[in-house]
Structure formats: C-alpha cells, structure tokens
Amino acid sequence: MAKEITILGFAAQRSERALYDGNFNGELWTLNDWFNFFPQIKKPHRLYQIHKGYTGLHTDYSWRTNVEWKDLYNKTGAKIIVTELYDGLQNQRLFDESKAELDWGKWRLQSSIDYMLYDAWNEGVTTVELIGVKMNHETEYAYQMPTAKYNSDFLKEKGIRVINCHENNWNVKNVDWEKLREVRISYSDCRVCHNEQLIDSIGKHLCK
C-alpha cells in the first residue's frame, strides 16, 4: 500500500504543468480522461472511472470524447477503480460502495475526489497532495466541493497530512453541515453529471 499519494485534477495552471512530468509524491492517482489534459503522463498508478455506463463520449465538450478510452487505460498498467465492471478493461477493482457508505455515509461520496480520499483513508495513506483540484465553478462542483472539503478536513483530523494549494479558495461559508446527511445520492448513481434539477435539489439540502 502506498503511504504517500498525489491526486491529480485538471484545473492546473500552465506554470504548474512542468510538475506533471513525473515529479510527484508517492503514487499518482488521477481520473477520467486525464490523457486529454496531460498526454505526457503515460503511467499513473491508479485511475478512477466511477461513472456507470461510461462509453467515452462527452456530451458537453466534444474534444474530450474518446471511444478508445479502454485501450488508453489498459496501456498504463494502472489499477483501475470502477463502480461497475467493463468488458475489455484490465486490472479493474470494484469500489466497495456499500462499505464506503457504511463508513462515511452516502452523502460524503459526491465526486471522484471523494472516492480517492476515502481510499486514502481506508488504505492507511499518510500524505495526500492534491494538485489541480480547484472545484471553483458551478455545475456539479457546486455540491462536490463542500464534501471534498469536509472529507479533506476529516483526513487531517485523523492525522493524515493533506496538501492542497487551492484549499483557501474553497468557499463553504453557506453550507449547513448538519443537513448534509439528507443527501441520498452518490456521484456514481448519476449518469448525467450536469443535471440542474439534481443540483438544485441537493442545494436546498446543503445551503442555508
């Protein structure tokens, strides 16, 4: 088990990209279509693809579509974390959503970042560095960022070192944490990420 990990998101500044040539703390964990953002990264240690029914199509940004995504994943040799098994995808590990929901509650599993933070905690990781995990605009990030902040703080309380250069920009002032338990849906349950009705419904539970 890795003791130090780097979680790589896609909101990196151009000046930061020199970091992404392999100079990471411990194992590199990333997600989804990382190959569109960081084509120079060929061998991440772990990939998270938690969307159910994923086909490689991206309805919002066509440039992110790649129906050959399984081949790109397989070439990495990475451990691939999924919420359902895919034919032709190698080295898959089915994320134990039932256990995670018992341990943390379903409301704390709202994004790939939450799944990564859960695994880090569950596997005894001692240092987590988040790079390019900004989560500071609307759409699904409106409710994903608060739980990422909550989970990040939880890891710190458990003695895990968390490094996140964007943390000070995470705005959670209007979140009523007591109401978070009312959210009954995890991210992998939602096939359409940009679901305004879902976001509005969740927002009523989270925000004062």
C-alpha positions in Angstrom: 0.0 0.0 0.0 1.2 3.5 -0.9 2.0 5.8 2.1 2.1 9.0 0.0 -0.1 9.8 -2.9 -0.7 12.7 -5.3 -4.2 13.3 -6.6 -4.1 15.0 -9.9 -7.1 17.1 -11.1 -7.5 19.0 -14.3 -7.5 22.6 -13.1 -3.8 23.2 -13.4 -2.1 26.5 -14.3 0.2 26.4 -17.3 3.1 27.2 -15.0 2.3 24.1 -12.9 2.4 21.7 -15.8 6.1 21.2 -15.6 5.3 19.3 -12.4 3.5 16.7 -14.3 6.5 15.1 -15.9 6.7 12.5 -13.1 7.8 14.6 -10.1 5.1 13.5 -7.7 4.9 12.5 -4.1 4.4 8.7 -3.9 1.8 7.2 -6.2 -0.1 9.2 -8.8 -3.9 8.9 -8.7 -5.9 10.6 -11.4 -9.3 10.1 -13.2 -11.5 10.0 -16.2 -9.9 11.4 -19.4 -6.6 12.5 -17.9 -5.0 11.8 -21.3 -6.7 14.8 -22.8 -5.2 17.1 -20.2 -1.8 15.5 -19.5 -0.8 13.4 -22.5 2.7 13.2 -21.3 1.6 11.1 -18.3 1.7 7.6 -19.6 1.9 5.6 -16.3 -0.3 6.8 -13.5 -0.5 4.3 -10.7 -4.3 4.5 -10.3 -7.2 5.6 -12.4 -10.7 6.4 -11.1 -13.6 5.9 -13.6 -16.6 5.9 -11.3 -19.3 6.7 -13.9 -21.7 3.9 -14.6 -22.4 3.2 -18.3 -19.3 5.1 -19.4 -18.7 5.0 -23.2 -16.0 7.6 -23.7 -18.5 10.1 -25.0 -18.6 13.6 -23.5 -21.8 15.5 -24.4 -20.6 18.8 -23.1 -17.1 19.0 -24.6 -16.7 17.0 -27.7 -12.9 17.4 -27.6 -12.9 15.2 -24.5 -14.6 12.3 -26.3 -12.5 9.2 -26.9 -14.3 5.9 -27.6 -10.9 4.1 -27.3 -10.6 5.0 -23.7 -10.3 1.4 -22.6 -7.2 0.9 -24.7 -5.7 4.1 -23.2 -6.4 2.8 -19.7 -5.0 -0.6 -20.3 -1.8 0.7 -21.7 -1.0 2.4 -18.4 -0.9 -0.8 -16.4 -2.6 1.2 -13.6 -5.1 -0.2 -11.1 -8.5 1.0 -12.4 -11.2 1.8 -9.9 -14.7 1.4 -11.2 -18.3 1.2 -9.8 -19.3 -1.4 -12.4 -17.1 -3.9 -14.3 -16.4 -3.2 -18.0 -15.7 -5.8 -20.7 -12.2 -5.4 -22.1 -10.9 -3.3 -19.2 -7.9 -4.8 -17.4 -6.8 -4.6 -13.8 -10.2 -3.4 -12.5 -11.1 -3.1 -8.9 -14.7 -2.7 -8.0 -15.1 0.1 -5.5 -17.0 -1.2 -2.5 -19.7 1.4 -2.3 -21.7 -0.4 0.3 -18.7 -0.4 2.7 -17.8 3.2 1.9 -21.4 4.3 2.5 -21.4 2.5 5.9 -18.1 4.0 6.9 -18.7 7.6 5.7 -22.3 7.9 4.6 -23.6 8.2 1.1 -23.7 12.0 1.2 -19.9 12.1 1.5 -19.4 10.4 -1.8 -20.2 13.1 -4.4 -17.2 13.1 -6.7 -14.2 11.1 -7.8 -12.1 13.1 -5.4 -14.3 11.9 -2.5 -13.7 8.3 -3.6 -10.0 8.9 -3.8 -9.9 10.5 -0.3 -11.9 7.6 1.0 -9.5 5.0 -0.4 -6.6 7.1 1.0 -8.1 7.0 4.5 -9.2 3.3 4.2 -5.7 2.2 3.0 -3.7 4.0 5.6 -2.1 6.6 3.4 -0.1 9.1 5.5 0.3 12.0 3.0 -2.2 13.2 0.3 -1.2 16.0 -2.1 -4.0 17.5 -4.3 -2.7 19.2 -7.5 -5.1 20.9 -9.9 -8.2 20.1 -7.8 -9.8 23.6 -7.9 -13.6 22.9 -8.0 -14.4 26.6 -8.0 -17.1 26.9 -10.7 -20.7 26.0 -11.0 -22.4 22.8 -12.4 -21.8 19.7 -10.3 -18.9 21.3 -8.4 -21.5 23.4 -6.6 -22.1 20.4 -4.3 -19.0 18.4 -4.9 -16.6 20.9 -3.5 -18.2 21.1 0.0 -18.0 17.3 0.5 -14.4 17.3 -0.8 -13.5 20.0 1.8 -15.3 18.1 4.5 -13.5 14.8 3.7 -10.2 16.6 3.4 -10.6 18.1 6.9 -11.7 14.6 8.1 -8.4 13.1 6.9 -6.5 15.9 8.7 -8.4 15.2 11.9 -7.2 11.5 11.6 -3.6 12.6 11.4 -3.2 12.4 7.6 -1.1 15.2 6.1 -3.2 16.9 3.3 -1.5 19.4 1.0 -3.9 21.4 -1.3 -2.8 24.7 -2.8 -6.3 25.5 -3.8 -7.9 24.9 -0.4 -8.1 28.5 0.6 -10.3 29.2 -2.4 -12.9 26.6 -1.5 -15.9 28.6 -0.4 -18.0 26.6 2.1 -19.4 29.5 4.1 -23.0 28.9 3.2 -23.1 25.2 3.9 -25.1 23.8 6.8 -23.1 20.6 7.5 -25.9 19.3 9.7 -28.1 18.9 6.6 -25.5 17.0 4.5 -26.8 13.7 5.7 -30.1 14.4 3.9 -28.5 13.9 0.5 -29.3 10.3 -0.6 -27.4 10.0 -3.9 -23.8 9.2 -4.5 -22.0 10.5 -7.6 -21.8 7.2 -9.4 -25.7 7.0 -9.2 -26.0 10.0 -11.5 -25.4 9.2 -15.2 -25.8 12.8 -16.2 -23.3 15.0 -14.3 -24.7 18.4 -15.4 -28.2 17.8 -14.1 -29.5 21.2 -13.0 -32.6 19.7 -11.3 -30.5 17.4 -9.2 -28.1 20.2 -8.3 -31.0 22.4 -7.3 -32.5 19.7 -5.2 -29.2 19.0 -3.4 -28.5 22.7 -2.9 -31.8 23.0 -1.0 -30.5 20.4 1.5 -27.0 21.9 1.8 -27.4 25.6 1.8 -28.9 27.8 4.4 
